[in-house]
Amino acid sequence: MPSLVSATFEVNDWVETPLDEIEMPKVTRAVVAKTYSGDIDGTSTTEWVMSYAADGSATFVGMERISGTVGGREGSFVVKHDGKFEGGAAVGSLTVVRGSGTDALKSVEGEGTFRADPAGSVRLNIAVD
């Protein structure tokens, strides 16, 4: 049965590089390291590809591997990101990649939302057998 897990995160490292030399729309790749606390306790690495508009907004997609414990179960899993950055915050949807779980999280599945601002947070509605 799915349960809602909530956590906050802190960005520890952000390395962003352009994919090419075209100015607009600027397309970049970022590799980001985060630390989670709350119902998710652990670390992650995300790779995002972003397209920036002239007004400073952006659209992005990404994959994130989260490693640690979720509700007391230890392992890792991958979530797919689909989102937008506007008004000073990145918001979007998350989907657990089917078959990506390891160890006690081997059967994890679900979806959720995230918000990256000064008080970054993630909410996942997930099921683990």
Buried (B, 14 or more C-beta within 10 A) or exposed (E): EEEEBEBBBEEEEEEEEEEEEEEEEBBBBBBBBBBBEBBBBBBBBBBBBBBBBEEEEBBBBBBBBBBBBBEEBBBBBBBBBEBBBBEEBBBBEBBBBEEBBBEBBBBBBBBBBBBBEEEBBBBBBBEBE
